[in-house]
């Protein structure tokens, strides 16, 4: 019998973490994070990493697993999250995947073949001289599907995507979805555009208030280059530009609001391809809990 797994996806600021914790407490689950920035130690406030207090005693996996100086791949995520599912199963608990990084979710759930392409430092050195616009156009020609979904303002991700396409000589095989080895209940959280914008702004201002700028300063003080900090995108990119006096604070906040919302739209573009996801407004936790109960105990 296939292992039952619950997957909670949706755009940033939609309430995925809170829902995952609530369901884990109610149904005896443990959570595997699917977030490409929360794997890094020290990227806490900016990445929206759940705190120990917010966890309410629920075990979380794939948080703080590597140094921000290192590179964390989709292939490594797949391997480590599969191991976490095994650990959760052995405790007779329910694995709950929670996150908004579509590549991570799909690599795990659909058992994708993720290419282990080693770094090509000569190619990277050449590509680093190109503008973001030129990198995006190059990727668009090599892999149009990846270009539609990538953060086109993140040079690190653009260069890595180009590097993979060059190494394989074609569109990566990981774009093909395979049958899942698990029995999955897909839950998606979605909000009207205006409400999502309000949530994004409110959360952004709250994070700035509790020390997000100080977090970036601390990472810089620990030896991370501006280039590396900017490569993490969004909050880390624009706060780094602010700290370098390339943006004033008002412009930084304005750019962040715009770019975080654009990122949320890209997340929805990715997840909307999956017709198995049932979408709910985050204000419907009881309805979602009934769905989960019926799934676990048919």
C-alpha positions in Angstrom: 0.0 0.0 0.0 1.3 3.4 -1.0 2.3 5.8 1.8 -0.3 8.6 2.4 1.3 12.0 2.1 -0.4 15.4 2.5 1.0 18.3 0.3 0.2 21.9 1.1 1.2 24.4 -1.6 0.3 27.9 -2.7 1.8 31.4 -3.0 3.9 33.2 -0.4 1.9 34.8 2.4 -1.1 32.5 2.0 -0.8 30.7 5.3 0.7 27.4 4.4 2.9 27.0 7.5 0.1 27.7 9.9 -2.2 25.3 8.2 0.4 22.6 8.1 1.1 22.9 11.8 -2.6 22.8 12.6 -3.2 19.6 10.6 0.0 18.0 12.0 -1.3 18.6 15.5 -4.7 17.3 14.7 -3.7 14.2 12.8 -0.4 13.2 14.2 1.8 14.5 11.4 5.3 15.9 11.0 6.3 18.5 8.5 8.8 18.5 5.6 9.6 22.0 4.4 9.7 22.6 0.7 11.4 26.0 0.6 14.6 26.8 -1.3 15.8 29.4 1.1 14.7 27.9 4.4 17.3 25.1 4.0 20.0 27.7 4.8 21.0 28.5 8.4 20.6 32.2 9.2 18.1 33.0 6.6 15.2 33.2 9.1 13.1 36.4 9.0 13.6 37.1 5.3 12.6 33.6 4.3 9.7 33.4 6.6 11.1 30.4 8.5 8.7 29.1 11.1 10.0 29.7 14.7 10.2 27.1 17.5 7.3 28.8 19.2 5.2 28.7 16.0 6.0 25.0 15.5 3.9 24.2 18.7 6.0 21.1 19.2 5.5 19.7 15.7 8.7 18.3 14.2 10.0 20.0 11.1 12.5 18.6 8.6 14.7 20.3 5.9 15.1 23.6 7.8 18.6 24.9 8.5 20.4 21.9 6.9 23.2 23.8 5.2 25.4 26.9 5.3 24.5 29.9 3.2 28.0 29.7 1.8 27.2 26.4 0.1 24.9 25.6 -2.8 21.9 23.4 -2.2 20.5 21.5 -5.2 17.1 20.1 -6.1 18.8 16.7 -6.3 20.0 17.0 -2.7 16.5 18.1 -1.6 14.9 15.1 -3.2 17.3 12.7 -1.5 17.0 14.3 2.0 13.2 14.7 1.9 12.8 11.1 0.8 14.8 10.1 3.8 12.6 12.3 6.0 9.5 10.7 4.7 11.0 7.3 5.7 11.7 8.6 9.2 8.2 9.9 9.7 6.7 6.6 8.4 8.7 4.6 10.9 7.1 6.6 13.7 3.6 5.9 12.2 3.1 9.6 11.7 1.7 11.4 8.6 4.3 13.2 6.3 3.1 16.7 5.5 5.0 18.6 2.8 4.6 22.3 3.1 6.1 24.9 0.9 6.0 27.1 -2.2 9.1 25.9 -4.1 7.5 24.0 -6.9 10.7 22.4 -8.1 11.3 20.9 -4.7 7.7 19.6 -4.4 7.6 18.1 -7.8 11.0 16.5 -7.5 9.9 14.7 -4.4 6.3 13.8 -5.1 6.6 12.9 -8.8 9.9 11.0 -8.4 11.6 13.1 -11.0 15.0 12.3 -12.4 16.9 15.3 -11.2 20.1 15.9 -13.2 23.2 16.0 -11.0 25.1 18.6 -13.1 28.4 19.6 -11.5 29.4 23.3 -11.5 31.0 24.6 -14.6 33.1 27.4 -13.2 34.5 28.5 -16.6 31.0 28.9 -18.0 29.9 30.6 -14.8 32.7 33.1 -15.0 31.7 33.9 -18.6 28.0 34.2 -17.8 28.6 36.4 -14.8 29.7 39.1 -17.2 26.3 39.2 -18.9 23.4 41.4 -17.9 20.3 39.8 -16.3 18.4 40.6 -19.5 20.9 38.8 -21.7 20.9 35.8 -19.3 17.2 35.6 -19.4 17.0 35.7 -23.2 19.7 33.0 -23.4 17.7 30.7 -21.0 14.5 31.5 -22.9 16.1 30.1 -26.1 17.6 27.1 -24.4 14.7 26.1 -22.1 11.5 28.1 -22.7 9.5 26.3 -20.0 12.1 27.0 -17.3 12.3 30.6 -18.5 8.5 31.0 -17.9 8.8 29.9 -14.3 12.2 31.3 -13.1 12.8 34.5 -11.2 14.1 36.4 -14.1 15.8 38.9 -11.7 17.9 36.3 -10.0 21.2 35.9 -11.8 22.3 32.9 -9.7 19.3 30.9 -10.7 19.5 32.1 -14.4 23.1 31.0 -14.6 22.4 27.6 -13.0 19.5 26.9 -15.3 21.7 27.8 -18.4 24.5 25.7 -17.0 22.2 22.6 -16.7 20.8 23.2 -20.2 24.3 23.4 -21.7 25.5 20.3 -19.8 22.6 18.1 -20.9 22.3 19.5 -24.4 18.6 19.6 -24.2 15.7 20.5 -21.9 16.3 18.7 -18.6 14.5 15.4 -18.2 13.2 16.6 -14.8 10.5 18.5 -16.7 8.7 15.2 -17.2 6.3 14.3 -14.4 6.1 10.7 -13.4 3.5 8.8 -11.4 3.9 9.5 -7.7 5.1 6.6 -5.5 2.9 8.0 -2.8 -0.9 8.4 -2.3 -1.2 12.2 -2.2 -3.8 14.6 -0.9 -3.0 17.9 -2.6 -4.2 21.1 -0.8 -3.6 24.5 -2.3 -4.2 27.8 -0.6 -5.2 30.8 -2.7 -6.4 34.3 -2.2 -7.9 37.1 -4.4 -5.2 39.4 -5.8 -6.1 42.4 -3.6 -6.1 40.3 -0.4 -2.8 38.7 -1.3 -1.2 42.1 -1.9 -2.4 43.3 1.5 -1.0 40.2 3.2 2.3 40.6 1.4 2.6 44.3 2.4 1.6 43.6 6.0 4.0 40.7 6.4 6.8 42.7 4.8 6.4 45.6 7.2 6.2 43.3 10.1 9.4 41.5 9.2 11.2 44.8 8.7 10.0 45.8 12.2 11.3 42.7 13.9 14.8 42.9 12.4 15.0 41.7 8.8 17.5 44.4 7.9 19.6 43.5 10.9 19.5 39.8 9.8 21.0 40.7 6.4 23.7 42.9 8.2 24.5 39.9 10.4 24.9 37.6 7.4 27.2 40.1 5.8 29.2 40.4 9.0 29.6 36.6 9.0 31.5 36.9 5.7 28.8 36.5 3.0 29.5 38.6 0.0 27.0 41.1 -1.4 26.8 39.0 -4.5 25.9 35.9 -2.5 23.3 37.7 -0.4 21.7 39.1 -3.6 21.6 35.7 -5.1 19.0 34.6 -2.5 16.6 37.0 -4.1 13.7 39.1 -2.9 14.2 40.3 0.7 17.9 39.5 0.7 18.5 41.1 -2.7 16.8 44.4 -2.1 17.9 44.8 1.5 21.5 44.2 0.3 21.0 46.9 -2.4 19.7 49.2 0.3 22.6 48.5 2.6 25.0 49.3 -0.2 23.1 52.6 -0.7 21.9 51.6 -4.2 18.3 52.1 -3.0 16.7 54.3 -0.4 14.4 52.6 2.1 11.2 53.7 0.5 12.3 52.4 -2.9 13.5 49.2 -1.3 10.0 48.6 0.3 8.3 49.5 -3.0 10.4 47.1 -5.0 10.0 44.3 -2.5 6.2 44.6 -2.6 6.2 44.5 -6.3 8.7 41.6 -6.7 7.2 39.5 -3.9 3.8 39.7 -5.6 5.3 38.8 -9.0 7.0 35.9 -7.3 3.6 34.8 -5.9 2.1 34.9 -9.4 5.0 32.7 -10.7 4.3 30.2 -7.9 0.6 30.0 -8.9 1.6 29.5 -12.6 3.7 26.5 -11.5 1.1 24.9 -9.3 -1.9 25.6 -11.5 -0.4 23.0 -14.0 -1.3 20.4 -11.4 -4.9 19.5 -11.9 -4.9 17.3 -8.8 -4.6 20.3 -6.4 -7.8 21.3 -4.6 -7.8 25.0 -3.9 -9.1 26.7 -0.7 -9.1 30.1 0.9 -7.0 29.9 4.1 -10.1 30.9 6.1 -11.5 27.4 5.6 -9.4 25.3 8.0 -12.4 23.2 9.2 -13.3 22.3 5.6 -9.7 21.3 4.9 -9.5 19.3 8.1 -12.6 17.3 7.1 -11.0 16.6 3.8 -7.8 15.4 5.5 -9.8 13.2 7.9 -11.6 11.5 5.1 -8.3 11.0 3.2 -6.5 9.4 6.2 -9.5 7.4 7.4 -11.8 6.6 4.4 
